[in-house]
Each structure stands twice: as structure tokens, then as C-alpha cells.
Amino acid sequence: MALALEHQGHLKNFVSFVIFVSDMKKILISFFIFLACTFSAKAQGGGFTGGSFTLFMSDHLMTQVTAHGGYAFNDKLAAYAGIGFAAVYDGEWGAAGSSEIGLRWTPWHGDVLYLDLKPRVSMTFTDRIDVMDVGIIPSLRFRVSPHWDFFADFGSIGARYYYGIWVPFVGVTSVHASLGVNYRF
């Protein structure tokens, strides 16, 4: 009996290790996508890099710090990728990794103010839950110098996959808000 219980403990540790390695693969793949976008953008001259801080509140609380890198094809369209780290509270605190890829489309801009729409796919993964969001995020971007932009993302519309089901969501409030900065090469 004791041997069977010891075997179950080893099996549980092995399963935990496999889940950890799987999450590490996701983080490494996201990191390499981020590096590829950043370095290819710098070589072409239309690149940007930056970061953001996100607060998300619904059935759980999440704060997230994300690093972004991308390439602006022109004044209207850019592609980007990002990796991040999050703290999640859903009854107990946990850590999460995240990755995202997306586009930034600018339907209107003035001299300093830009209205952006960001269609994106993002993944957040913890030891307890994996979440995938597919949606569009409205954003205001302020060009404060030839190289620096500050932006504020507010809300989103799309669908979220977690706990084995797709759930549509709409929120253009402080439920999902992100503040960030970009440096253009």
C-alpha cells in the first residue's frame, strides 16, 4: 500500500513537471516571436518596441506587465507580438505567463492623437487555467515626440476560451484597461 501511495506521489510530481515544461515552451515560443518582430523591424526601419501595464477584472482579477515589439508597415497598419507576466487572483493568488500577436489599424489620426483598433489573439496560461482571447481592442495613442507614443487601451469585443468553452465578451469600460508606451526606431 505504501509503495502505491509513493508511486502516486511520483506520478503527481511528474505530471506537474510536464505541465511546467509545456508552459515554458509557450513562453519560449512567444519570446522568439517577440524577438523576431523586434529585430526584423529594426532592420527595416519601421519598428517599434515598448511595454504596457494591464488591469483586468471579471470573475478574477489580473494585473499584467507585457513587453511588445513590432513593425509599422505605414501610418495605418502595424503588426506586433508581445510576451508578459501576470499576477492572477481567482480565490487564491497565482502567477501567469502570457503571449499575444496582433495588428494595429489606425482609421483616424490627427497631428498628435491616433485612434487605433487592435485585432489580436492572446493566450494566458497558469498552472490552473489556460485562457485564449480573440478580439478587437480600441486604443488611443498620443505621439509625444517623433519617437515616443503613449497609449491607452480600453475594453474589448470578441470571444474568450476557458474552462473548455468559448464565451463572447464586450466591454468598453475600465473592466479591461491598459496603459503603455512605444519607442519607434
C-alpha positions as CSV (number, residue, x, y, z in Angstrom):
1,M,0.0,0.0,0.0
2,A,2.8,2.4,0.9
3,L,4.5,1.7,-2.4
4,A,1.4,2.5,-4.3
5,L,1.0,5.9,-2.5
6,E,4.7,6.7,-3.1
7,H,4.2,5.9,-6.7
8,Q,1.2,8.2,-6.9
9,G,3.3,11.0,-5.4
10,H,6.0,10.5,-8.1
11,L,3.3,10.5,-10.8
12,K,1.8,13.7,-9.5
13,N,5.3,15.3,-9.4
14,F,5.9,14.1,-13.0
15,V,2.6,15.5,-14.2
16,S,3.3,18.8,-12.6
17,F,6.8,18.9,-14.3
18,V,5.2,18.1,-17.7
19,I,2.7,21.0,-17.2
20,F,5.6,23.3,-16.2
21,V,7.6,22.3,-19.3
22,S,4.6,22.8,-21.5
23,D,4.1,26.3,-20.1
24,M,7.8,27.0,-20.6
25,K,7.5,26.0,-24.3
26,K,4.7,28.6,-24.7
27,I,6.8,31.3,-23.1
28,L,9.9,30.5,-25.2
29,I,7.9,30.4,-28.4
30,S,6.3,33.8,-27.5
31,F,9.7,35.2,-26.6
32,F,11.2,34.1,-30.0
33,I,8.2,35.6,-31.9
34,F,8.8,38.9,-29.9
35,L,12.5,38.9,-30.7
36,A,11.9,38.2,-34.4
37,C,9.4,41.0,-34.7
38,T,11.7,43.4,-32.9
39,F,14.9,42.7,-34.7
40,S,13.4,42.4,-38.2
41,A,11.6,45.7,-37.6
42,K,14.8,47.4,-36.5
43,A,16.5,46.2,-39.7
44,Q,13.7,47.6,-41.9
45,G,13.4,51.0,-40.1
46,G,9.7,50.9,-39.3
47,G,10.0,49.1,-36.0
48,F,8.8,49.8,-32.5
49,T,9.2,48.3,-29.1
50,G,7.6,49.1,-25.8
51,G,5.5,47.8,-22.9
52,S,2.2,48.0,-21.1
53,F,0.5,47.5,-17.8
54,T,-2.9,45.9,-17.8
55,L,-5.7,45.6,-15.2
56,F,-8.4,43.0,-15.9
57,M,-11.4,42.4,-13.6
58,S,-14.3,40.0,-14.2
59,D,-14.7,36.7,-12.4
60,H,-11.0,37.0,-11.5
61,L,-8.5,39.9,-11.0
62,M,-5.4,40.0,-13.1
63,T,-2.6,42.6,-13.4
64,Q,-0.1,42.1,-16.2
65,V,3.1,43.6,-17.5
66,T,3.8,43.0,-21.2
67,A,6.7,43.8,-23.5
68,H,5.8,44.4,-27.2
69,G,7.8,44.6,-30.4
70,G,6.5,45.1,-33.9
71,Y,6.7,46.6,-37.3
72,A,4.7,49.6,-38.7
73,F,4.1,49.0,-42.4
74,N,2.8,52.5,-42.9
75,D,0.8,55.1,-40.9
76,K,-2.3,53.0,-40.9
77,L,-1.1,49.4,-40.3
78,A,1.4,47.7,-37.9
79,A,1.9,44.1,-36.7
80,Y,3.1,43.3,-33.2
81,A,3.9,40.5,-30.8
82,G,4.2,40.6,-27.0
83,I,5.1,38.5,-24.0
84,G,4.2,39.2,-20.4
85,F,3.9,38.1,-16.8
86,A,0.7,38.4,-14.8
87,A,-0.5,38.0,-11.2
88,V,-3.9,36.4,-11.1
89,Y,-6.4,36.2,-8.2
90,D,-9.3,33.8,-8.5
91,G,-9.8,32.8,-4.9
92,E,-6.1,32.5,-4.4
93,W,-3.1,34.2,-5.9
94,G,-1.2,32.7,-8.8
95,A,1.3,33.6,-11.5
96,A,0.6,33.5,-15.2
97,G,2.6,33.9,-18.4
98,S,1.0,35.5,-21.5
99,S,1.7,36.0,-25.2
100,E,-0.1,37.9,-27.9
101,I,0.1,38.6,-31.6
102,G,-2.0,41.2,-33.4
103,L,-2.4,44.1,-35.8
104,R,-2.8,47.8,-35.1
105,W,-5.0,49.6,-37.6
106,T,-5.4,53.4,-37.5
107,P,-8.7,54.5,-39.1
108,W,-8.2,58.1,-37.9
109,H,-5.4,60.3,-36.7
110,G,-4.6,64.0,-36.1
111,D,-1.2,65.5,-35.5
112,V,-0.8,64.1,-32.0
113,L,-3.8,61.9,-31.3
114,Y,-4.4,58.5,-33.0
115,L,-7.5,56.2,-32.8
116,D,-6.4,52.6,-33.2
117,L,-8.2,49.3,-33.4
118,K,-6.2,46.2,-32.5
119,P,-7.4,42.8,-33.6
120,R,-5.4,40.3,-31.6
121,V,-5.1,36.8,-30.3
122,S,-3.7,36.5,-26.8
123,M,-3.0,33.5,-24.5
124,T,-2.7,33.5,-20.7
125,F,-1.6,30.3,-19.0
126,T,-1.3,29.3,-15.4
127,D,-0.9,26.1,-13.5
128,R,-4.7,26.1,-13.0
129,I,-6.3,27.5,-16.2
130,D,-5.4,28.5,-19.8
131,V,-7.3,31.3,-21.4
132,M,-7.3,32.4,-25.0
133,D,-8.8,35.7,-26.2
134,V,-9.7,36.6,-29.8
135,G,-10.9,40.1,-30.2
136,I,-10.6,43.7,-31.1
137,I,-9.3,46.4,-28.7
138,P,-10.0,50.1,-29.2
139,S,-7.0,52.3,-28.3
140,L,-6.0,56.0,-28.1
141,R,-2.4,56.7,-28.9
142,F,-0.6,60.0,-28.2
143,R,2.5,60.9,-30.2
144,V,4.6,63.0,-27.8
145,S,7.7,63.1,-30.0
146,P,9.0,61.7,-33.3
147,H,10.0,58.5,-31.4
148,W,7.7,58.2,-28.4
149,D,4.0,57.2,-28.2
150,F,1.9,56.7,-25.1
151,F,-1.3,54.6,-25.5
152,A,-4.4,53.6,-23.6
153,D,-6.4,50.5,-24.5
154,F,-9.9,50.4,-23.1
155,G,-12.2,47.5,-23.3
156,S,-12.5,44.8,-26.0
157,I,-15.0,42.8,-28.0
158,G,-14.5,39.2,-29.0
159,A,-14.5,35.7,-27.5
160,R,-12.7,34.0,-24.7
161,Y,-11.9,30.3,-24.4
162,Y,-11.5,29.0,-20.9
163,Y,-12.8,26.0,-18.9
164,G,-13.4,24.3,-22.2
165,I,-15.9,26.7,-23.7
166,W,-16.0,29.8,-25.8
167,V,-17.7,32.8,-24.2
168,P,-18.4,36.1,-26.1
169,F,-17.5,39.3,-24.3
170,V,-18.0,43.0,-24.8
171,G,-16.5,45.6,-22.6
172,V,-15.7,49.3,-23.3
173,T,-15.1,50.3,-19.7
174,S,-12.4,50.1,-17.1
175,V,-13.1,46.3,-16.8
176,H,-10.1,45.9,-19.2
177,A,-7.7,48.8,-19.3
178,S,-4.1,49.0,-20.4
179,L,-1.6,51.9,-20.3
180,G,1.7,51.7,-22.3
181,V,4.5,53.3,-24.2
182,N,6.1,52.6,-27.5
183,Y,9.5,53.7,-28.9
184,R,9.7,53.9,-32.7
185,F,13.1,53.3,-34.3
